[in-house]
Amino acid sequence: MIYYGELGFPHNAKFAVILGRVFKYHPDFEEIIVNLLVKLEDDYELSFCHLKNSCTPYFIIIYAEKVFELNQYFLNRISEHLHRHSWNFTEIEIDRILSRIRLLSYSKYYFEFSQFAEVALDSYPYGG
């Protein structure tokens, strides 16, 4: 059993899990991830969660590659997507958005997060 606090998640956290491997992510799929992150951020702001600290936090779980550079490359590309769009997020907002992405060990956490996720996505167009 996973104890979310040990992984830095609030006890009431909810998850979307991306089942595909990071090296399979296509720019179109990354755009889907960014749009999902932006939607979560909009919900966060509209609910005044940042003021009342009582909303259900959502995270996107991505199973990390063993090669650290691939994971960092992916996070850099997501950051570039956020900067490129006309949403005009501040750096603080972008950091908060990116903090919703968690890279976890596939071998250690696949079963539990895949089982308890609200949503499971597979990489497009290169499914698992």
Kinemage of the C-alpha trace (Angstrom):
@kinemage 1
@onewidth
@group {chain A} dominant
@subgroup {mainchain}
@vectorlist {calphas} color= white
{ca met a 1} P 0.000 0.000 0.000
{ca ile a 2} L 1.262 3.452 -0.902
{ca tyr a 3} L 1.270 6.111 1.754
{ca tyr a 4} L 0.907 9.267 -0.287
{ca gly a 5} L 2.569 11.447 2.330
{ca glu a 6} L 5.784 9.475 1.923
{ca leu a 7} L 5.807 10.481 -1.746
{ca gly a 8} L 4.857 14.100 -1.079
{ca phe a 9} L 1.183 13.781 -2.045
{ca pro a 10} L -1.648 15.109 0.115
{ca his a 11} L -3.888 12.376 1.549
{ca asn a 12} L -6.787 13.452 -0.690
{ca ala a 13} L -4.785 13.564 -3.938
{ca lys a 14} L -6.233 12.210 -7.167
{ca phe a 15} L -4.236 10.992 -10.123
{ca ala a 16} L -4.139 10.675 -13.880
{ca val a 17} L -1.610 8.056 -14.945
{ca ile a 18} L 0.158 8.004 -18.279
{ca leu a 19} L 0.920 4.395 -19.064
{ca gly a 20} L 3.204 4.950 -22.052
{ca arg a 21} L 6.948 5.380 -21.808
{ca val a 22} L 8.428 8.878 -21.915
{ca phe a 23} L 10.554 8.164 -24.981
{ca lys a 24} L 7.336 7.453 -26.948
{ca tyr a 25} L 5.769 10.858 -26.294
{ca his a 26} L 4.982 12.729 -29.472
{ca pro a 27} L 4.691 16.552 -29.468
{ca asp a 28} L 0.938 16.191 -30.113
{ca phe a 29} L 0.596 14.071 -26.987
{ca glu a 30} L 2.676 16.539 -25.011
{ca glu a 31} L 0.198 19.198 -26.095
{ca ile a 32} L -2.607 17.076 -24.621
{ca ile a 33} L -0.677 16.838 -21.353
{ca val a 34} L -0.148 20.615 -21.319
{ca asn a 35} L -3.839 21.278 -21.983
{ca leu a 36} L -4.781 18.941 -19.143
{ca leu a 37} L -2.328 20.724 -16.834
{ca val a 38} L -3.732 24.119 -17.835
{ca lys a 39} L -7.285 22.902 -17.189
{ca leu a 40} L -6.241 21.735 -13.725
{ca glu a 41} L -4.620 25.126 -13.104
{ca asp a 42} L -7.761 26.965 -14.240
{ca asp a 43} L -9.882 24.857 -11.890
{ca tyr a 44} L -7.397 25.588 -9.110
{ca glu a 45} L -7.635 29.338 -9.666
{ca leu a 46} L -11.411 29.453 -10.196
{ca ser a 47} L -12.027 27.486 -7.000
{ca phe a 48} L -9.732 29.815 -5.041
{ca cys a 49} L -7.861 26.721 -3.887
{ca his a 50} L -4.740 28.767 -3.409
{ca leu a 51} L -6.606 30.788 -0.768
{ca lys a 52} L -8.691 28.175 1.024
{ca asn a 53} L -6.305 25.226 0.729
{ca ser a 54} L -9.173 22.729 0.720
{ca cys a 55} L -9.515 21.516 -2.858
{ca thr a 56} L -8.667 18.054 -4.099
{ca pro a 57} L -5.234 18.229 -5.704
{ca tyr a 58} L -4.746 16.392 -8.986
{ca phe a 59} L -1.431 15.065 -10.222
{ca ile a 60} L -0.255 13.471 -13.439
{ca ile a 61} L 1.845 10.391 -12.774
{ca ile a 62} L 4.416 9.528 -15.405
{ca tyr a 63} L 6.538 6.440 -15.121
{ca ala a 64} L 10.131 7.597 -15.222
{ca glu a 65} L 12.751 6.269 -17.567
{ca lys a 66} L 15.915 4.844 -16.061
{ca val a 67} L 17.880 7.390 -18.077
{ca phe a 68} L 17.558 10.631 -16.112
{ca glu a 69} L 18.244 12.797 -19.168
{ca leu a 70} L 15.093 11.494 -20.924
{ca asn a 71} L 12.942 12.509 -17.977
{ca gln a 72} L 14.533 15.954 -17.790
{ca tyr a 73} L 14.209 16.385 -21.554
{ca phe a 74} L 10.475 15.642 -21.285
{ca leu a 75} L 9.970 18.140 -18.442
{ca asn a 76} L 11.886 20.782 -20.393
{ca arg a 77} L 9.644 20.230 -23.428
{ca ile a 78} L 6.505 20.595 -21.282
{ca ser a 79} L 7.914 23.812 -19.821
{ca glu a 80} L 8.611 25.077 -23.348
{ca his a 81} L 4.997 24.320 -24.345
{ca leu a 82} L 3.767 26.364 -21.375
{ca his a 83} L 6.039 29.297 -22.219
{ca arg a 84} L 5.167 29.193 -25.922
{ca his a 85} L 1.422 29.521 -25.513
{ca ser a 86} L -0.470 32.738 -25.023
{ca trp a 87} L -1.688 31.868 -21.522
{ca asn a 88} L 0.751 34.385 -20.055
{ca phe a 89} L 1.554 32.361 -16.962
{ca thr a 90} L 4.085 33.773 -14.554
{ca glu a 91} L 7.130 31.691 -13.658
{ca ile a 92} L 5.534 30.933 -10.287
{ca glu a 93} L 2.403 29.620 -12.018
{ca ile a 94} L 4.468 27.548 -14.432
{ca asp a 95} L 6.387 26.038 -11.525
{ca arg a 96} L 3.096 25.206 -9.781
{ca ile a 97} L 1.736 23.627 -12.980
{ca leu a 98} L 4.887 21.579 -13.473
{ca ser a 99} L 4.735 20.435 -9.847
{ca arg a 100} L 1.582 18.503 -10.781
{ca ile a 101} L 3.735 16.150 -12.861
{ca arg a 102} L 5.394 13.419 -10.854
{ca leu a 103} L 7.876 11.001 -12.336
{ca leu a 104} L 7.800 7.736 -10.416
{ca ser a 105} L 9.523 4.409 -10.775
{ca tyr a 106} L 7.645 2.090 -13.121
{ca ser a 107} L 8.771 -1.078 -11.381
{ca lys a 108} L 7.990 0.248 -7.930
{ca tyr a 109} L 4.665 2.047 -8.398
{ca tyr a 110} L 3.043 0.875 -11.638
{ca phe a 111} L 0.484 -1.466 -10.124
{ca glu a 112} L -0.750 0.769 -7.320
{ca phe a 113} L -1.042 4.040 -9.208
{ca ser a 114} L -2.533 2.329 -12.247
{ca gln a 115} L -5.133 0.736 -10.005
{ca phe a 116} L -6.151 3.894 -8.115
{ca ala a 117} L -5.926 6.499 -10.863
{ca glu a 118} L -9.030 8.431 -11.834
{ca val a 119} L -7.844 8.465 -15.446
{ca ala a 120} L -5.351 6.379 -17.412
{ca leu a 121} L -3.886 7.734 -20.620
{ca asp a 122} L -1.659 6.030 -23.160
{ca ser a 123} L 0.869 7.847 -25.290
{ca tyr a 124} L -0.498 9.006 -28.627
{ca pro a 125} L 0.084 7.999 -31.387
{ca tyr a 126} L 2.502 5.357 -30.125
{ca gly a 127} L 0.390 3.335 -27.707
{ca gly a 128} L 1.837 0.940 -25.169
